[in-house]
Amino acid sequence: MDKIINIKNLPKEIPIFPLSNCLLMPKGTISLNIFEPRYINMTEDAISNNRYIGMIQPRHKHNNEPELYPTGCVGKITHFSELKDQKYLIELTGVCRFQLISHKLTERKYRIASIDLANYSQDLKDNKLELNPLLKDSFLNSLKNYFKSQKIDADWQIIEKAPTNVLINSLAQSCPFNKEEKQKLLESTDLDDLINIMITLFKIYSAGETNNLN
């Protein structure tokens, strides 16, 4: 996944995995335990094809038909292990966000989606830009307050030395925000916007407020 991918080489139709409260960011990594028969089918088909799976959150469900959020993230299976009873443990690495056009149920009971990647071509760039020092200080200070309020111990020397994009993606994916808040993070316009949203969330949670970020 170190090689920069051309957006033209990404598929316009991919299997999708609707999973609430699960966030995959571009260049982020998540591990998934696959055990439902339909998603075992999806995983096996993806492994035998191009290894791409789209992660997306369901908004609501009507008559067993999921209403999905409009934005998800293409992930590539970068590692997998077959467990007992044909279950899988897979590692997905985020590639590029996508806009959902349509989706349909396949004969193998998982969904295939038509997607548009045009608005998110910046996700494929090798972004190694450093933050504005003031924004970085604000982010780290709000993070410290959040960790303190949640009674989370952290090694700040490691955190402060971590590459910015790795740190941001890791925290965006791992912090226990609700699905609306996670979706807000996924739909951020750029790194500065993502960080400002996270600062706001850290302040809300540190203050003990329960209002969603809408």
N, C-alpha and C positions, 0 to 999 in steps of 0.2 A: 504493500500500500504506500510505499515511499514514492513511487513513480507518479508524476502528475498525470491525471486522466483527462483526455479531451472529451468535452461534453458531447461531441458528435458520436463518440464510441459507447455512450451509455444507452441502454435500452429504453424505449419509449413505452414499453409494457412490461410490468414486473409483478410477481406475486407480492401480496401485501399481508402484513401481520398486524391486525388491529389489537392494540394492547394499551389499556388505560394506565395512566400514571407511569408510563415508561418513556423515557426521552433518549433518543439517539441524536447526537449533534455531529455535524461534519467534522471528521478527524477524531471523533470520540470513539470509545469502544465499550460495548456491553456484552455480557454473557447471558445466554438464555437457555433454560431447560425446556426442551421440546418433548411433550408427552401426549398431547391430543392427537388422535389419528389424522385429522385433516391437516394439522401443522407438521406432522411427521411426513405426510405426503408432500407438503409444500417444501420442506427441507430437503427431502430426497430429490425432488425435481430441480430445485435450485442448485444443489451440489452437482447434479449431472449436466447442468446447463452452464450458466455464467456466474453462479453463486451470488447473484443479487437478490435482495429481499427489501421491500419497502416497509419501514416501521411507521405506523400512523396511529393516532389515538381515536377511539370511538367517542363521539359526542353524546349520542343517545342511541336507543334501540327501539324500533317500531316494527311490530309484527315479525320479529326475528330478522329484520333487515337493519343492519347498523347504519346510523347516520355518522359519517366520519368527518373529522376536521379537514379543512381544505389543504393543509400543508403537512407533509411528512418528510422523512429522510431516507434516501437510498442507502442501504448498508450492504457490505460485501462480506460473505462468510470467509474469514481469514483463518479459522481453525475450527475443527469439529471432532467430536468423539462420539462413537456409538456406544450407548450404555445398554444395560439389560433391558429385555422386553422391547427392543427396537426403538428405545428412546434415544434422544440426541442431546448433547451439550454443545452449543455452538457459540462462537465468538464473532460478533458483527462489528465491523469498523465502518463508521459513517463516511459517506462519500460526498453526497450532494443532496440538498433539500429539493423537494419537488412540489408542484401544484397538482392536486388531484383533478383529473378530468372526468373520469367515470370508473366504475368497477363492476365486476360481475362474478357470479359464483361459477366455479369450474366443476367438471364431472367428479373431480377428486376432492370436492367439498371445501376448498380454500378459494380465496378471491384473487383475481387478476385485475390489475388497475392500469388504465391508460394515464400517463403522467406527462407533465410539461416541466422541463428543467430550465427553461430560458431565463427566468428571473433570478436564478441562483448560481449563475456561472462563476461568481466570485468565490463560491465555496471550494472550487477546484484549484484555486491559486495557492501557491506555497506561501501562506501568510506567516511571516515571522516578524511582523511589526511590533515594536514596543509601545506600550501605552504612554499617553501623556502622564508625566510623573504625578501631577495633582490628582488625576483620575485614579491612578494606581494606588496612591496613598489613601484616597477616599474608599476605594474598594477593599483594601486590606484592613482599614480601621473598622468598616462596617462588618467585615467577615469576622474579625476578632470579637466584636460585640455579639454577633450572632452565635459564634461558638461558645462564648461565655454564658449566654442566656440558655443555650441548649445543653450546657455542661459537657462540651466536647473538648477533649484534650487534643492538642495538635503540636507538631514540631514546626515552629515558625521559621526556623532557619531553612528547612527544606522547602516550605511553602514560598518564602520570599525569593528563593533561588530558582524555583520551577519556571519553565518557559510559560509565557503568558497564556498562549492558546491552549496548552495542555491543562494548566490550572483552571482556566475558565470553563472549558468543556467538562472536565472531571467534576467540578462543583455543580455546574448546571444539571448534570445527569444524576448526581448522587444525593443532592439535598432533597429532603422530603417535602417538596412543594406539591400542591394539588394539581390536578390535570389542566385546569385553566391557566394556572401560573406556568406550568411546564410548556404549554402551547405558546404562551406569550414569549417565552425564551426562544423557542424554536423559530418563531416568526419575526425575531429581531432583524432590523435592517442591516446592521453591521456590528463589528466588535464593540464599539463604543456604546451603541444602543443596548446590546446584550448586557454589558457591564452595568450600565445605568439601571436597567430593569432589575438585575441581581442586587444592586445596592439598595434599591427600594424595597425589595422582598426581605433582605437581611434586616433592614430597619423595622419593617412591619413585624416580623417574627421576634426580633429582639425586644420590641415594646410589648409583646404579648397580645397584639391585636389579631383578630380573626377575620378581618375583612379580606376578601379576595382582591387581587389586582386585576381590574377590568379595563 
